[in-house]
Amino acid sequence: MLPKFELYMPDTMEEACRLKAEGAEVVAGGTDVFVNMHGGKDRSGKVVDIKNIPTLQGHTFDEAQGLDLGSLTTHREIELWDVIKKHYRAMFEGCSRVGSVQIRTRGTLGGNICNGAPSADSIGPMLVHDARVVAAGPAGEREIPLHNFYLGLKKLDLRPDELLARIRIPAPPAHSGSFYIKYTRRDAMDLALLGVSTYVELTGDTLKTVRIALTTAAPTPIRAFETERLLTGRPAVEGTFLAAGKAVLQESHPRSSWRSSAEFRLALLEELTAQALRQAAAVAKEA
């Protein structure tokens, strides 16, 4: 049973930011906040519902500029948008694997980012597509690379009086592709035991650009920058992908839990990294 709380539904950023600064819990889809409240984790007694704020709504794609996504964009909207499956395959794979249809219809990208769960399905794909988030508050807007947004477990580069307003993702160049693999015990309504997102840009059969993001492999979703540097300029062949699987182990720090041991996650990571790179390269060759 939910505890009693005061509900505010502002239609301006100014009021929402003020309420957040006063300690109110921010809710968009509610798929995380209300669960936490039910479990007694959030005790502020105030909830600010931000769904009515125009600044946070809408999503567009421009072939030169890429994606401009309001933080209220839902996983279901991403899943059903043809642009995503065509140009941002990893995002399609990630958002289509979140929870159930009901959760994807309610849950938002902004909420997933700000919840900061190590297993979040949408974050890894956005990381490999070089996403930037826009934090907005009384002092104006700040644009932050998503890979710098996480300061630690459940710690964000977001001030008490700021909201995450938008997500901006560059347009992918020709001969590029991405992929996301989520390893779970069942097909739906399950958190990832491990998630690997990859992005490659090819020049002929050479890896011009490589990005790798890992989920449930560290306290926060992370980029594997050292492995990316190792792969850049190498041929897009099986030996390179297998070498990446071994290299990425040095950048991951999975923990053991009741759902999986750290050792099992590391064994998965080596195989899934090679597999995800293989798939991203195949997408790039068809682009």
C-alpha positions in Angstrom: 0.0 0.0 0.0 1.3 3.4 -0.9 1.9 5.9 1.9 -0.1 9.2 1.9 1.6 11.9 -0.1 0.9 15.4 -1.6 0.7 15.4 -5.4 1.7 18.4 -7.5 1.1 18.6 -11.3 2.9 21.7 -12.6 2.8 22.8 -16.2 6.0 24.9 -16.0 9.7 24.0 -15.5 10.0 26.8 -12.9 7.4 25.3 -10.6 8.6 21.7 -11.1 12.3 22.7 -10.4 11.2 24.6 -7.2 9.3 21.6 -5.9 12.2 19.2 -6.7 14.6 21.6 -4.8 12.2 21.4 -1.8 12.6 17.6 -1.8 9.6 16.4 -3.8 10.0 13.1 -5.7 9.8 13.5 -9.4 7.5 11.2 -11.3 6.9 10.8 -15.0 5.8 7.2 -15.8 5.9 6.1 -12.2 7.3 2.7 -12.9 10.2 3.2 -10.4 9.1 5.9 -8.0 5.8 4.3 -7.0 7.5 0.9 -6.5 10.1 2.6 -4.2 7.3 4.4 -2.3 5.4 1.2 -1.8 8.6 -0.4 -0.4 9.2 2.5 1.9 12.3 3.8 0.2 11.0 7.3 -0.7 9.6 9.2 2.3 9.5 12.8 1.2 5.7 13.0 1.4 5.6 15.1 -1.8 5.4 13.9 -5.5 5.7 16.2 -8.5 4.2 14.8 -11.7 6.0 16.4 -14.7 3.9 14.9 -17.5 2.2 18.2 -18.3 5.3 20.2 -19.0 5.6 21.0 -22.7 9.4 21.4 -22.6 9.9 17.8 -21.7 7.6 16.4 -24.4 8.0 15.5 -28.1 10.6 13.7 -30.2 12.0 14.6 -33.6 14.6 13.3 -36.0 16.7 15.3 -38.5 19.0 13.5 -40.9 21.8 16.1 -40.2 21.3 16.7 -36.5 19.9 13.4 -35.3 17.4 12.7 -32.5 16.0 15.3 -30.1 14.0 13.5 -27.5 12.0 15.0 -24.7 12.7 13.2 -21.5 9.0 12.1 -21.3 9.4 10.0 -24.5 8.4 6.5 -23.6 10.1 3.2 -24.4 7.1 2.2 -26.4 7.3 5.3 -28.6 10.9 4.5 -29.4 10.1 0.8 -30.0 7.4 1.7 -32.6 9.3 4.5 -34.4 10.6 3.4 -37.7 13.5 5.9 -37.6 14.9 4.0 -34.5 14.9 0.6 -36.0 16.5 1.9 -39.2 19.2 4.2 -37.8 19.5 3.3 -34.1 19.2 -0.5 -34.0 20.6 -0.9 -30.5 18.0 1.6 -29.1 15.2 -0.5 -30.7 16.6 -3.7 -29.3 17.0 -2.1 -25.8 13.7 -0.3 -25.5 11.7 -3.2 -26.9 13.1 -5.5 -24.1 12.1 -3.2 -21.2 9.6 -5.0 -18.9 6.2 -5.5 -20.5 4.2 -3.6 -23.1 2.4 -1.9 -20.2 5.7 -0.8 -18.6 7.1 0.4 -21.9 4.0 2.4 -22.5 4.4 4.2 -19.1 8.1 4.2 -18.6 10.1 7.1 -20.0 13.7 7.5 -21.2 14.3 10.3 -18.8 13.1 8.2 -15.9 15.3 5.2 -17.0 18.3 7.5 -17.2 17.7 9.2 -13.8 16.9 6.0 -12.0 20.4 5.0 -13.0 20.0 1.2 -12.5 23.1 -0.7 -13.6 20.8 -3.0 -15.6 18.8 -0.3 -17.5 18.0 -1.5 -21.0 17.9 1.9 -22.7 21.1 3.4 -21.3 23.7 1.2 -22.9 22.3 1.8 -26.4 22.2 5.5 -25.8 25.8 5.5 -24.6 27.1 3.8 -27.7 25.1 6.3 -29.9 27.0 9.1 -28.0 24.0 10.6 -26.4 24.0 13.9 -24.5 21.5 14.9 -21.9 20.2 18.4 -21.2 19.8 19.4 -17.6 17.5 22.4 -17.1 16.9 24.6 -14.1 16.8 28.2 -12.8 20.4 28.8 -13.9 19.7 27.7 -17.5 20.6 24.6 -19.5 23.6 22.3 -19.3 24.4 19.7 -22.0 26.3 16.7 -20.5 27.7 13.6 -22.3 25.7 10.7 -21.0 28.8 8.8 -20.1 29.7 11.7 -17.7 26.2 11.9 -16.2 26.8 9.0 -13.7 29.0 9.9 -10.8 28.5 6.6 -8.9 25.7 4.2 -7.9 22.5 6.3 -7.9 24.6 9.5 -8.1 23.9 11.8 -11.1 25.3 15.1 -12.4 22.0 16.7 -11.7 21.6 19.6 -9.3 18.7 19.6 -6.7 16.9 22.3 -8.7 17.4 20.7 -12.1 15.3 18.3 -14.3 16.6 16.2 -17.1 14.8 17.9 -20.0 16.0 16.4 -23.3 18.2 13.7 -24.8 20.2 14.5 -28.0 21.7 11.8 -30.1 23.8 12.5 -33.3 22.7 11.2 -36.7 24.7 8.0 -37.4 27.0 8.3 -40.5 26.8 5.9 -43.5 28.2 2.4 -43.0 27.5 2.4 -39.3 25.5 0.1 -37.2 24.7 -0.8 -33.6 23.3 -3.7 -31.6 22.2 -4.6 -28.0 22.1 -8.0 -26.4 20.3 -8.6 -23.1 20.9 -11.9 -21.3 18.0 -12.9 -19.1 16.5 -16.1 -17.7 13.2 -15.4 -19.4 12.0 -13.4 -22.4 9.9 -10.7 -20.7 9.6 -9.0 -17.3 13.1 -9.7 -16.3 16.2 -7.6 -15.5 19.4 -8.2 -17.5 21.9 -10.5 -15.9 24.2 -8.7 -18.4 23.7 -6.3 -21.2 26.2 -5.4 -24.0 25.6 -2.5 -26.5 27.9 -2.0 -29.5 28.3 0.6 -32.2 30.7 0.4 -35.2 31.5 2.6 -38.2 33.2 0.9 -41.0 35.6 2.1 -43.7 35.7 -0.9 -46.1 36.4 -3.8 -43.7 38.2 -1.7 -41.1 36.7 -0.5 -37.8 36.9 3.3 -38.1 34.9 3.9 -34.9 33.9 1.5 -32.1 31.8 2.1 -29.0 31.0 -0.5 -26.3 28.7 -0.1 -23.3 28.1 -2.5 -20.5 25.1 -2.9 -18.2 25.1 -4.9 -15.0 28.9 -5.1 -15.3 29.7 -2.2 -12.8 27.8 0.0 -10.3 26.6 2.1 -13.2 26.2 1.6 -17.0 29.7 2.2 -18.4 31.6 2.7 -21.7 34.6 0.4 -22.3 36.9 3.1 -23.6 40.1 1.1 -23.5 38.7 -1.7 -25.5 37.2 0.8 -28.0 40.7 2.3 -28.5 42.2 -1.2 -28.9 39.7 -2.0 -31.7 39.9 1.2 -33.7 41.7 0.7 -37.0 41.6 -3.1 -36.8 39.8 -5.3 -39.4 36.2 -6.2 -38.7 36.9 -9.9 -38.6 36.2 -12.7 -36.1 39.6 -12.6 -34.5 39.1 -8.9 -33.6 35.7 -9.5 -32.1 37.1 -12.4 -30.0 40.0 -10.3 -28.8 37.5 -7.6 -27.8 35.6 -10.1 -25.6 38.8 -10.8 -23.7 39.9 -7.1 -23.5 36.6 -5.9 -22.1 36.9 -8.1 -19.0 39.6 -5.7 -17.7 37.1 -2.8 -17.7 34.2 -4.5 -16.0 33.5 -4.9 -12.3 30.4 -7.1 -11.9 29.2 -8.1 -8.5 27.6 -11.3 -7.3 24.0 -11.3 -6.3 21.1 -13.7 -5.8 20.5 -13.5 -9.5 24.0 -14.3 -10.7 27.6 -14.7 -9.6 30.2 -12.3 -10.8 32.1 -15.2 -12.4 29.1 -16.1 -14.5 28.7 -12.5 -15.6 32.3 -12.3 -16.7 32.0 -15.5 -18.7 28.9 -14.1 -20.4 30.6 -10.8 -21.0 33.4 -12.3 -23.1 31.0 -14.1 -25.4 28.3 -11.4 -25.6 30.8 -8.7 -26.5 32.1 -10.6 -29.4 28.5 -11.5 -30.5 27.2 -7.9 -30.2 30.2 -6.5 -32.2 29.5 -9.2 -34.9 25.9 -8.1 -35.1 26.7 -4.4 -35.2 29.2 -4.9 -38.0 26.6 -6.9 -39.9 24.1 -4.0 -39.5 26.8 -1.5 -40.6 27.5 -3.5 -43.8 23.9 -3.3 -44.7 23.6 0.5 -44.0 
